[in-house]
Amino acid sequence: NGEDIANRYTSYVEPDGQTLEENWELVAEGSIQGRGAGTGTPIPPELWLKTIVIEPGKSVGFYVTASEAPHLRYRSSSLPEGNIYSTDGLLGVTVGRSWGEYPLKGDGSDVYFSQREFSGTFHYHAYDGVCKTDVPSSA
């Protein structure tokens, strides 16, 4: 069953949350056994190469690839790119885009599909100040 195969993935973060050029930094990589249709599959902590720190008021972009792309889920959005579609009051997740090919060429010819919402969960921890949270919070 294609839902149960181990999928090779890579995850990248871009510090300004905007461009696709050489700014992307590899932050997680490995193979994960999917949990099946309709069930989220987290990236295990030991496969993260670094901790992502987001300063208050700043944005970051995440770019995730999967060897079996149909198993990476997102949904279309009626909101414009950059608008918040999910928040818990601390972390806002915005509408982005999906890319129609991998690897990206970065020369302006890459195919993308606009107004997409990631259908997953971000687990995070606010470390300092009034935003301190129990471990982990999710948005």
N, CA, C and O atoms as a GROMACS GRO file, in nm:
protein
  556
    1ASN      N    1   0.085  -0.116   0.000
    1ASN     CA    2   0.000   0.000   0.000
    1ASN      C    3   0.090   0.122   0.000
    1ASN      O    4   0.178   0.135   0.086
    2GLY      N    5   0.070   0.213  -0.095
    2GLY     CA    6   0.153   0.332  -0.111
    2GLY      C    7   0.150   0.424   0.009
    2GLY      O    8   0.243   0.503   0.027
    3GLU      N    9   0.047   0.418   0.093
    3GLU     CA   10   0.038   0.505   0.209
    3GLU      C   11   0.137   0.465   0.318
    3GLU      O   12   0.167   0.546   0.405
    4ASP      N   13   0.187   0.344   0.315
    4ASP     CA   14   0.270   0.294   0.424
    4ASP      C   15   0.419   0.288   0.392
    4ASP      O   16   0.498   0.244   0.476
    5ILE      N   17   0.460   0.331   0.272
    5ILE     CA   18   0.601   0.324   0.238
    5ILE      C   19   0.680   0.433   0.308
    5ILE      O   20   0.625   0.538   0.342
    6ALA      N   21   0.807   0.408   0.331
    6ALA     CA   22   0.894   0.510   0.390
    6ALA      C   23   0.924   0.613   0.283
    6ALA      O   24   0.969   0.578   0.174
    7ASN      N   25   0.899   0.738   0.311
    7ASN     CA   26   0.920   0.845   0.215
    7ASN      C   27   1.042   0.927   0.253
    7ASN      O   28   1.059   0.966   0.369
    8ARG      N   29   1.124   0.953   0.155
    8ARG     CA   30   1.239   1.040   0.174
    8ARG      C   31   1.188   1.184   0.173
    8ARG      O   32   1.108   1.220   0.087
    9TYR      N   33   1.234   1.265   0.267
    9TYR     CA   34   1.189   1.403   0.271
    9TYR      C   35   1.307   1.494   0.302
    9TYR      O   36   1.410   1.450   0.353
   10THR      N   37   1.291   1.620   0.271
   10THR     CA   38   1.382   1.725   0.315
   10THR      C   39   1.296   1.843   0.359
   10THR      O   40   1.188   1.865   0.303
   11SER      N   41   1.341   1.917   0.457
   11SER     CA   42   1.272   2.037   0.502
   11SER      C   43   1.373   2.150   0.509
   11SER      O   44   1.485   2.132   0.556
   12TYR      N   45   1.333   2.265   0.461
   12TYR     CA   46   1.420   2.381   0.460
   12TYR      C   47   1.349   2.498   0.527
   12TYR      O   48   1.226   2.501   0.534
   13VAL      N   49   1.426   2.592   0.576
   13VAL     CA   50   1.371   2.715   0.631
   13VAL      C   51   1.441   2.832   0.563
   13VAL      O   52   1.560   2.826   0.531
   14GLU      N   53   1.365   2.940   0.541
   14GLU     CA   54   1.418   3.061   0.480
   14GLU      C   55   1.396   3.173   0.580
   14GLU      O   56   1.282   3.199   0.619
   15PRO      N   57   1.502   3.241   0.623
   15PRO     CA   58   1.490   3.333   0.735
   15PRO      C   59   1.397   3.452   0.714
   15PRO      O   60   1.346   3.505   0.812
   16ASP      N   61   1.374   3.494   0.594
   16ASP     CA   62   1.284   3.607   0.572
   16ASP      C   63   1.146   3.562   0.527
   16ASP      O   64   1.056   3.645   0.513
   17GLY      N   65   1.127   3.433   0.504
   17GLY     CA   66   0.997   3.381   0.466
   17GLY      C   67   0.948   3.430   0.331
   17GLY      O   68   0.827   3.434   0.309
   18GLN      N   69   1.038   3.466   0.241
   18GLN     CA   70   0.992   3.526   0.116
   18GLN      C   71   1.048   3.465  -0.011
   18GLN      O   72   0.972   3.439  -0.104
   19THR      N   73   1.176   3.441  -0.018
   19THR     CA   74   1.235   3.406  -0.148
   19THR      C   75   1.275   3.260  -0.155
   19THR      O   76   1.281   3.190  -0.054
   20LEU      N   77   1.301   3.214  -0.276
   20LEU     CA   78   1.338   3.075  -0.297
   20LEU      C   79   1.480   3.057  -0.345
   20LEU      O   80   1.523   2.944  -0.370
   21GLU      N   81   1.552   3.162  -0.359
   21GLU     CA   82   1.685   3.150  -0.415
   21GLU      C   83   1.779   3.075  -0.321
   21GLU      O   84   1.738   2.976  -0.261
   22GLU      N   85   1.901   3.118  -0.307
   22GLU     CA   86   2.001   3.048  -0.228
   22GLU      C   87   1.984   3.062  -0.078
   22GLU      O   88   2.068   3.012  -0.003
   23ASN      N   89   1.879   3.131  -0.031
   23ASN     CA   90   1.861   3.158   0.111
   23ASN      C   91   1.813   3.038   0.192
   23ASN      O   92   1.819   3.042   0.315
   24TRP      N   93   1.766   2.934   0.128
   24TRP     CA   94   1.707   2.822   0.202
   24TRP      C   95   1.816   2.741   0.271
   24TRP      O   96   1.921   2.712   0.212
   25GLU      N   97   1.792   2.705   0.394
   25GLU     CA   98   1.886   2.628   0.476
   25GLU      C   99   1.821   2.494   0.513
   25GLU      O  100   1.709   2.492   0.562
   26LEU      N  101   1.892   2.384   0.490
   26LEU     CA  102   1.842   2.252   0.525
   26LEU      C  103   1.831   2.240   0.676
   26LEU      O  104   1.929   2.264   0.747
   27VAL      N  105   1.712   2.204   0.728
   27VAL     CA  106   1.693   2.194   0.873
   27VAL      C  107   1.649   2.055   0.919
   27VAL      O  108   1.656   2.025   1.038
   28ALA      N  109   1.604   1.970   0.827
   28ALA     CA  110   1.565   1.833   0.862
   28ALA      C  111   1.576   1.749   0.736
   28ALA      O  112   1.552   1.796   0.625
   29GLU      N  113   1.612   1.622   0.754
   29GLU     CA  114   1.630   1.534   0.639
   29GLU      C  115   1.624   1.390   0.686
   29GLU      O  116   1.673   1.357   0.794
   30GLY      N  117   1.565   1.305   0.606
   30GLY     CA  118   1.562   1.164   0.642
   30GLY      C  119   1.451   1.090   0.572
   30GLY      O  120   1.394   1.138   0.474
   31SER      N  121   1.419   0.972   0.623
   31SER     CA  122   1.309   0.890   0.574
   31SER      C  123   1.214   0.862   0.689
   31SER      O  124   1.257   0.833   0.800
   32ILE      N  125   1.086   0.870   0.660
   32ILE     CA  126   0.983   0.849   0.762
   32ILE      C  127   0.881   0.750   0.709
   32ILE      O  128   0.839   0.758   0.593
   33GLN      N  129   0.842   0.657   0.793
   33GLN     CA  130   0.734   0.565   0.761
   33GLN      C  131   0.602   0.637   0.784
   33GLN      O  132   0.572   0.676   0.896
   34GLY      N  133   0.522   0.655   0.678
   34GLY     CA  134   0.394   0.723   0.690
   34GLY      C  135   0.299   0.646   0.781
   34GLY      O  136   0.306   0.523   0.790
   35ARG      N  137   0.211   0.719   0.848
   35ARG     CA  138   0.115   0.658   0.939
   35ARG      C  139  -0.016   0.620   0.870
   35ARG      O  140  -0.108   0.570   0.934
   36GLY      N  141  -0.024   0.644   0.740
   36GLY     CA  142  -0.144   0.607   0.666
   36GLY      C  143  -0.231   0.726   0.632
   36GLY      O  144  -0.212   0.836   0.685
   37ALA      N  145  -0.325   0.704   0.544
   37ALA     CA  146  -0.412   0.810   0.495
   37ALA      C  147  -0.487   0.876   0.609
   37ALA      O  148  -0.540   0.809   0.698
   38GLY      N  149  -0.490   1.010   0.607
   38GLY     CA  150  -0.566   1.086   0.705
   38GLY      C  151  -0.501   1.100   0.840
   38GLY      O  152  -0.562   1.156   0.932
   39THR      N  153  -0.378   1.052   0.855
   39THR     CA  154  -0.308   1.059   0.984
   39THR      C  155  -0.176   1.133   0.965
   39THR      O  156  -0.095   1.096   0.881
   40GLY      N  157  -0.156   1.237   1.043
   40GLY     CA  158  -0.032   1.314   1.034
   40GLY      C  159   0.089   1.232   1.077
   40GLY      O  160   0.080   1.149   1.166
   41THR      N  161   0.201   1.258   1.013
   41THR     CA  162   0.326   1.188   1.046
   41THR      C  163   0.430   1.294   1.082
   41THR      O  164   0.476   1.366   0.995
   42PRO      N  165   0.467   1.304   1.209
   42PRO     CA  166   0.564   1.407   1.248
   42PRO      C  167   0.707   1.373   1.205
   42PRO      O  168   0.741   1.257   1.182
   43ILE      N  169   0.787   1.476   1.194
   43ILE     CA  170   0.931   1.457   1.174
   43ILE      C  171   0.990   1.434   1.312
   43ILE      O  172   0.981   1.522   1.398
   44PRO      N  173   1.050   1.318   1.337
   44PRO     CA  174   1.104   1.288   1.471
   44PRO      C  175   1.211   1.389   1.512
   44PRO      O  176   1.288   1.436   1.428
   45PRO      N  177   1.216   1.423   1.640
   45PRO     CA  178   1.313   1.523   1.689
   45PRO      C  179   1.457   1.494   1.649
   45PRO      O  180   1.534   1.586   1.621
   46GLU      N  181   1.495   1.368   1.646
   46GLU     CA  182   1.635   1.334   1.616
   46GLU      C  183   1.673   1.360   1.471
   46GLU      O  184   1.791   1.359   1.437
   47LEU      N  185   1.574   1.382   1.383
   47LEU     CA  186   1.604   1.408   1.242
   47LEU      C  187   1.614   1.558   1.211
   47LEU      O  188   1.651   1.596   1.100
   48TRP      N  189   1.582   1.641   1.309
   48TRP     CA  190   1.600   1.786   1.290
   48TRP      C  191   1.748   1.817   1.305
   48TRP      O  192   1.812   1.772   1.400
   49LEU      N  193   1.803   1.894   1.214
   49LEU     CA  194   1.944   1.929   1.215
   49LEU      C  195   1.973   2.053   1.299
   49LEU      O  196   2.087   2.077   1.338
   50LYS      N  197   1.869   2.130   1.327
   50LYS     CA  198   1.886   2.251   1.408
   50LYS      C  199   1.751   2.293   1.463
   50LYS      O  200   1.646   2.248   1.416
   51THR      N  201   1.756   2.378   1.564
   51THR     CA  202   1.635   2.438   1.620
   51THR      C  203   1.604   2.565   1.542
   51THR      O  204   1.693   2.645   1.517
   52ILE      N  205   1.479   2.582   1.504
   52ILE     CA  206   1.437   2.702   1.432
   52ILE      C  207   1.394   2.806   1.535
   52ILE      O  208   1.305   2.780   1.616
   53VAL      N  209   1.455   2.922   1.532
   53VAL     CA  210   1.420   3.030   1.624
   53VAL      C  211   1.354   3.140   1.542
   53VAL      O  212   1.410   3.189   1.443
   54ILE      N  213   1.234   3.178   1.584
   54ILE     CA  214   1.161   3.286   1.518
   54ILE      C  215   1.148   3.400   1.618
   54ILE      O  216   1.082   3.387   1.721
   55GLU      N  217   1.211   3.511   1.588
   55GLU     CA  218   1.204   3.628   1.674
   55GLU      C  219   1.065   3.689   1.666
   55GLU      O  220   1.001   3.682   1.561
   56PRO      N  221   1.016   3.749   1.776
   56PRO     CA  222   0.885   3.814   1.773
   56PRO      C  223   0.875   3.915   1.659
   56PRO      O  224   0.965   3.996   1.638
   57GLY      N  225   0.765   3.909   1.585
   57GLY     CA  226   0.741   4.000   1.474
   57GLY      C  227   0.807   3.959   1.344
   57GLY      O  228   0.789   4.026   1.243
   58LYS      N  229   0.884   3.852   1.343
   58LYS     CA  230   0.953   3.805   1.223
   58LYS      C  231   0.876   3.691   1.158
   58LYS      O  232   0.790   3.629   1.219
   59SER      N  233   0.911   3.665   1.032
   59SER     CA  234   0.850   3.555   0.956
   59SER      C  235   0.959   3.462   0.906
   59SER      O  236   1.072   3.504   0.880
   60VAL      N  237   0.925   3.336   0.894
   60VAL     CA  238   1.012   3.240   0.828
   60VAL      C  239   0.925   3.160   0.731
   60VAL      O  240   0.804   3.148   0.750
   61GLY      N  241   0.987   3.106   0.630
   61GLY     CA  242   0.918   3.019   0.536
   61GLY      C  243   0.970   2.878   0.552
   61GLY      O  244   1.088   2.858   0.579
   62PHE      N  245   0.882   2.780   0.534
   62PHE     CA  246   0.923   2.640   0.536
   62PHE      C  247   0.896   2.581   0.399
   62PHE      O  248   0.792   2.607   0.338
   63TYR      N  249   0.989   2.502   0.352
   63TYR     CA  250   0.980   2.437   0.222
   63TYR      C  251   1.006   2.290   0.247
   63TYR      O  252   1.115   2.252   0.289
   64VAL      N  253   0.907   2.206   0.222
   64VAL     CA  254   0.916   2.063   0.251
   64VAL      C  255   0.904   1.986   0.121
   64VAL      O  256   0.816   2.014   0.039
   65THR      N  257   0.990   1.889   0.102
   65THR     CA  258   0.979   1.801  -0.015
   65THR      C  259   0.954   1.660   0.035
   65THR      O  260   0.991   1.624   0.147
   66ALA      N  261   0.892   1.580  -0.049
   66ALA     CA  262   0.868   1.440  -0.017
   66ALA      C  263   0.883   1.360  -0.146
   66ALA      O  264   0.841   1.404  -0.252
   67SER      N  265   0.944   1.241  -0.135
   67SER     CA  266   0.964   1.159  -0.255
   67SER      C  267   0.831   1.113  -0.314
   67SER      O  268   0.822   1.089  -0.434
   68GLU      N  269   0.730   1.102  -0.232
   68GLU     CA  270   0.596   1.067  -0.277
   68GLU      C  271   0.508   1.189  -0.256
   68GLU      O  272   0.426   1.191  -0.163
   69ALA      N  273   0.523   1.290  -0.340
   69ALA     CA  274   0.458   1.420  -0.320
   69ALA      C  275   0.308   1.414  -0.295
   69ALA      O  276   0.259   1.498  -0.219
   70PRO      N  277   0.231   1.322  -0.354
   70PRO     CA  278   0.088   1.321  -0.324
   70PRO      C  279   0.058   1.298  -0.176
   70PRO      O  280  -0.054   1.324  -0.131
   71HIS      N  281   0.154   1.250  -0.101
   71HIS     CA  282   0.132   1.224   0.041
   71HIS      C  283   0.160   1.345   0.130
   71HIS      O  284   0.137   1.340   0.250
   72LEU      N  285   0.210   1.453   0.072
   72LEU     CA  286   0.231   1.576   0.144
   72LEU      C  287   0.108   1.662   0.119
   72LEU      O  288   0.084   1.704   0.006
   73ARG      N  289   0.031   1.689   0.222
   73ARG     CA  290  -0.101   1.749   0.203
   73ARG      C  291  -0.106   1.899   0.231
   73ARG      O  292  -0.042   1.951   0.322
   74TYR      N  293  -0.183   1.964   0.149
   74TYR     CA  294  -0.218   2.105   0.164
   74TYR      C  295  -0.355   2.122   0.102
   74TYR      O  296  -0.407   2.032   0.036
   75ARG      N  297  -0.414   2.239   0.123
   75ARG     CA  298  -0.545   2.266   0.063
   75ARG      C  299  -0.543   2.403  -0.001
   75ARG      O  300  -0.462   2.489   0.036
   76SER      N  301  -0.630   2.424  -0.097
   76SER     CA  302  -0.645   2.555  -0.160
   76SER      C  303  -0.704   2.652  -0.059
   76SER      O  304  -0.772   2.611   0.034
   77SER      N  305  -0.677   2.780  -0.079
   77SER     CA  306  -0.727   2.883   0.012
   77SER      C  307  -0.794   2.994  -0.068
   77SER      O  308  -0.756   3.023  -0.181
   78SER      N  309  -0.895   3.054  -0.008
   78SER     CA  310  -0.959   3.171  -0.069
   78SER      C  311  -0.889   3.300  -0.025
   78SER      O  312  -0.917   3.407  -0.078
   79LEU      N  313  -0.797   3.290   0.072
   79LEU     CA  314  -0.723   3.406   0.121
   79LEU      C  315  -0.602   3.432   0.033
   79LEU      O  316  -0.547   3.338  -0.025
   80PRO      N  317  -0.559   3.556   0.022
   80PRO     CA  318  -0.437   3.587  -0.053
   80PRO      C  319  -0.312   3.533   0.017
   80PRO      O  320  -0.312   3.514   0.139
   81GLU      N  321  -0.207   3.509  -0.061
   81GLU     CA  322  -0.079   3.468  -0.003
   81GLU      C  323  -0.036   3.570   0.102
   81GLU      O  324  -0.051   3.691   0.083
   82GLY      N  325   0.016   3.519   0.212
   82GLY     CA  326   0.065   3.605   0.319
   82GLY      C  327  -0.038   3.634   0.427
   82GLY      O  328  -0.001   3.683   0.534
   83ASN      N  329  -0.167   3.605   0.403
   83ASN     CA  330  -0.269   3.625   0.505
   83ASN      C  331  -0.267   3.510   0.605
   83ASN      O  332  -0.244   3.395   0.568
   84ILE      N  333  -0.292   3.540   0.731
   84ILE     CA  334  -0.297   3.437   0.835
   84ILE      C  335  -0.425   3.356   0.820
   84ILE      O  336  -0.535   3.412   0.813
   85TYR      N  337  -0.412   3.223   0.813
   85TYR     CA  338  -0.530   3.136   0.808
   85TYR      C  339  -0.546   3.056   0.937
   85TYR      O  340  -0.653   2.999   0.960
   86SER      N  341  -0.442   3.050   1.021
   86SER     CA  342  -0.451   2.978   1.146
   86SER      C  343  -0.361   3.046   1.249
   86SER      O  344  -0.247   3.082   1.218
   87THR      N  345  -0.413   3.062   1.371
   87THR     CA  346  -0.333   3.120   1.477
   87THR      C  347  -0.384   3.071   1.612
   87THR      O  348  -0.501   3.037   1.627
   88ASP      N  349  -0.294   3.068   1.706
   88ASP     CA  350  -0.333   3.038   1.844
   88ASP      C  351  -0.314   3.162   1.931
   88ASP      O  352  -0.319   3.153   2.054
   89GLY      N  353  -0.294   3.276   1.869
   89GLY     CA  354  -0.272   3.400   1.940
   89GLY      C  355  -0.125   3.436   1.956
   89GLY      O  356  -0.092   3.552   1.981
   90LEU      N  357  -0.037   3.339   1.941
   90LEU     CA  358   0.108   3.362   1.948
   90LEU      C  359   0.174   3.343   1.812
   90LEU      O  360   0.251   3.427   1.767
   91LEU      N  361   0.142   3.233   1.748
   91LEU     CA  362   0.200   3.198   1.619
   91LEU      C  363   0.093   3.208   1.512
   91LEU      O  364  -0.015   3.149   1.526
   92GLY      N  365   0.122   3.282   1.406
   92GLY     CA  366   0.030   3.291   1.294
   92GLY      C  367   0.086   3.214   1.176
   92GLY      O  368   0.202   3.232   1.140
   93VAL      N  369   0.005   3.128   1.115
   93VAL     CA  370   0.045   3.051   0.997
   93VAL      C  371  -0.024   3.113   0.877
   93VAL      O  372  -0.146   3.129   0.877
   94THR      N  373   0.054   3.147   0.775
   94THR     CA  374   0.000   3.221   0.662
   94THR      C  375  -0.017   3.134   0.538
   94THR      O  376   0.043   3.027   0.525
   95VAL      N  377  -0.099   3.184   0.447
   95VAL     CA  378  -0.121   3.121   0.317
   95VAL      C  379   0.008   3.132   0.237
   95VAL      O  380   0.071   3.238   0.233
   96GLY      N  381   0.046   3.024   0.173
   96GLY     CA  382   0.167   3.024   0.091
   96GLY      C  383   0.141   2.966  -0.046
   96GLY      O  384   0.037   2.992  -0.107
   97ARG      N  385   0.235   2.888  -0.094
   97ARG     CA  386   0.223   2.825  -0.226
   97ARG      C  387   0.285   2.687  -0.224
   97ARG      O  388   0.366   2.655  -0.137
   98SER      N  389   0.247   2.607  -0.320
   98SER     CA  390   0.312   2.478  -0.339
   98SER      C  391   0.387   2.484  -0.471
   98SER      O  392   0.351   2.560  -0.562
   99TRP      N  393   0.490   2.404  -0.480
   99TRP     CA  394   0.574   2.405  -0.600
   99TRP      C  395   0.548   2.280  -0.680
   99TRP      O  396   0.535   2.171  -0.625
  100GLY      N  397   0.541   2.295  -0.812
  100GLY     CA  398   0.504   2.185  -0.901
  100GLY      C  399   0.619   2.100  -0.948
  100GLY      O  400   0.598   2.009  -1.028
  101GLU      N  401   0.738   2.126  -0.902
  101GLU     CA  402   0.853   2.046  -0.944
  101GLU      C  403   0.963   2.053  -0.839
  101GLU      O  404   0.970   2.147  -0.760
  102TYR      N  405   1.046   1.953  -0.841
  102TYR     CA  406   1.160   1.949  -0.751
  102TYR      C  407   1.275   1.881  -0.824
  102TYR      O  408   1.251   1.781  -0.892
  103PRO      N  409   1.396   1.929  -0.814
  103PRO     CA  410   1.436   2.047  -0.737
  103PRO      C  411   1.397   2.175  -0.810
  103PRO      O  412   1.376   2.175  -0.932
  104LEU      N  413   1.389   2.283  -0.735
  104LEU     CA  414   1.358   2.413  -0.794
  104LEU      C  415   1.478   2.464  -0.871
  104LEU      O  416   1.593   2.444  -0.831
  105LYS      N  417   1.451   2.530  -0.983
  105LYS     CA  418   1.558   2.586  -1.065
  105LYS      C  419   1.603   2.722  -1.010
  105LYS      O  420   1.721   2.756  -1.019
  106GLY      N  421   1.508   2.799  -0.953
  106GLY     CA  422   1.542   2.930  -0.898
  106GLY      C  423   1.571   3.035  -1.003
  106GLY      O  424   1.627   3.140  -0.972
  107ASP      N  425   1.531   3.008  -1.128
  107ASP     CA  426   1.558   3.105  -1.235
  107ASP      C  427   1.431   3.178  -1.281
  107ASP      O  428   1.432   3.244  -1.384
  108GLY      N  429   1.325   3.166  -1.205
  108GLY     CA  430   1.200   3.231  -1.240
  108GLY      C  431   1.105   3.145  -1.321
  108GLY      O  432   0.992   3.186  -1.347
  109SER      N  433   1.150   3.026  -1.363
  109SER     CA  434   1.065   2.940  -1.446
  109SER      C  435   0.995   2.830  -1.366
  109SER      O  436   0.922   2.749  -1.424
  110ASP      N  437   1.016   2.825  -1.235
  110ASP     CA  438   0.956   2.720  -1.153
  110ASP      C  439   0.804   2.733  -1.151
  110ASP      O  440   0.750   2.843  -1.139
  111VAL      N  441   0.735   2.620  -1.163
  111VAL     CA  442   0.589   2.616  -1.162
  111VAL      C  443   0.541   2.614  -1.017
  111VAL      O  444   0.590   2.535  -0.937
  112TYR      N  445   0.445   2.701  -0.984
  112TYR     CA  446   0.391   2.699  -0.849
  112TYR      C  447   0.240   2.716  -0.852
  112TYR      O  448   0.182   2.762  -0.951
  113PHE      N  449   0.177   2.677  -0.743
  113PHE     CA  450   0.033   2.686  -0.726
  113PHE      C  451   0.008   2.776  -0.606
  113PHE      O  452   0.045   2.743  -0.493
  114SER      N  453  -0.055   2.888  -0.631
  114SER     CA  454  -0.071   2.990  -0.528
  114SER      C  455  -0.191   2.964  -0.439
  114SER      O  456  -0.280   2.884  -0.471
  115GLN      N  457  -0.191   3.034  -0.328
  115GLN     CA  458  -0.297   3.030  -0.229
  115GLN      C  459  -0.318   2.889  -0.174
  115GLN      O  460  -0.424   2.829  -0.193
  116ARG      N  461  -0.215   2.839  -0.105
  116ARG     CA  462  -0.221   2.706  -0.045
  116ARG      C  463  -0.201   2.716   0.106
  116ARG      O  464  -0.121   2.796   0.154
  117GLU      N  465  -0.276   2.633   0.180
  117GLU     CA  466  -0.264   2.623   0.324
  117GLU      C  467  -0.208   2.487   0.360
  117GLU      O  468  -0.259   2.385   0.315
  118PHE      N  469  -0.102   2.486   0.439
  118PHE     CA  470  -0.043   2.361   0.487
  118PHE      C  471  -0.142   2.290   0.578
  118PHE      O  472  -0.195   2.351   0.672
  119SER      N  473  -0.168   2.164   0.552
  119SER     CA  474  -0.264   2.086   0.633
  119SER      C  475  -0.189   2.004   0.738
  119SER      O  476  -0.201   1.882   0.742
  120GLY      N  477  -0.115   2.071   0.820
  120GLY     CA  478  -0.038   2.003   0.923
  120GLY      C  479  -0.038   2.085   1.050
  120GLY      O  480  -0.115   2.180   1.065
  121THR      N  481   0.049   2.048   1.140
  121THR     CA  482   0.058   2.116   1.269
  121THR      C  483   0.203   2.156   1.294
  121THR      O  484   0.295   2.079   1.269
  122PHE      N  485   0.220   2.277   1.342
  122PHE     CA  486   0.351   2.323   1.386
  122PHE      C  487   0.353   2.312   1.537
  122PHE      O  488   0.268   2.370   1.604
  123HIS      N  489   0.449   2.239   1.591
  123HIS     CA  490   0.467   2.231   1.736
  123HIS      C  491   0.582   2.324   1.771
  123HIS      O  492   0.688   2.321   1.709
  124TYR      N  493   0.559   2.407   1.872
  124TYR     CA  494   0.662   2.504   1.906
  124TYR      C  495   0.660   2.533   2.056
  124TYR      O  496   0.570   2.492   2.129
  125HIS      N  497   0.763   2.604   2.097
  125HIS     CA  498   0.778   2.643   2.238
  125HIS      C  499   0.821   2.788   2.240
  125HIS      O  500   0.923   2.824   2.181
  126ALA      N  501   0.744   2.873   2.309
  126ALA     CA  502   0.784   3.013   2.328
  126ALA      C  503   0.868   3.018   2.456
  126ALA      O  504   0.821   2.980   2.563
  127TYR      N  505   0.991   3.065   2.445
  127TYR     CA  506   1.086   3.054   2.555
  127TYR      C  507   1.085   3.169   2.654
  127TYR      O  508   1.106   3.145   2.773
  128ASP      N  509   1.062   3.292   2.610
  128ASP     CA  510   1.082   3.406   2.699
  128ASP      C  511   0.962   3.499   2.700
  128ASP      O  512   0.878   3.496   2.610
  129GLY      N  513   0.955   3.581   2.804
  129GLY     CA  514   0.858   3.689   2.809
  129GLY      C  515   0.717   3.643   2.829
  129GLY      O  516   0.692   3.532   2.875
  130VAL      N  517   0.624   3.730   2.794
  130VAL     CA  518   0.481   3.702   2.816
  130VAL      C  519   0.429   3.589   2.729
  130VAL      O  520   0.319   3.539   2.752
  131CYS      N  521   0.504   3.548   2.631
  131CYS     CA  522   0.460   3.443   2.540
  131CYS      C  523   0.502   3.304   2.583
  131CYS      O  524   0.484   3.209   2.507
  132LYS      N  525   0.556   3.289   2.702
  132LYS     CA  526   0.603   3.158   2.747
  132LYS      C  527   0.487   3.058   2.743
  132LYS      O  528   0.377   3.088   2.788
  133THR      N  529   0.513   2.941   2.689
  133THR     CA  530   0.410   2.839   2.671
  133THR      C  531   0.451   2.707   2.735
  133THR      O  532   0.569   2.684   2.762
  134ASP      N  533   0.352   2.622   2.760
  134ASP     CA  534   0.382   2.485   2.798
  134ASP      C  535   0.437   2.415   2.675
  134ASP      O  536   0.411   2.457   2.563
  135VAL      N  537   0.512   2.310   2.696
  135VAL     CA  538   0.573   2.238   2.584
  135VAL      C  539   0.480   2.126   2.541
  135VAL      O  540   0.428   2.057   2.629
  136PRO      N  541   0.457   2.102   2.413
  136PRO     CA  542   0.467   2.204   2.308
  136PRO      C  543   0.331   2.269   2.288
  136PRO      O  544   0.229   2.214   2.328
  137SER      N  545   0.329   2.383   2.227
  137SER     CA  546   0.206   2.445   2.181
  137SER      C  547   0.194   2.409   2.033
  137SER      O  548   0.290   2.364   1.971
  138SER      N  549   0.078   2.428   1.977
  138SER     CA  550   0.064   2.403   1.834
  138SER      C  551  -0.028   2.503   1.771
  138SER      O  552  -0.120   2.555   1.835
  139ALA      N  553  -0.004   2.530   1.645
  139ALA     CA  554  -0.088   2.618   1.565
  139ALA      C  555  -0.110   2.554   1.430
  139ALA      O  556  -0.178   2.610   1.345
   0.00000   0.00000   0.00000
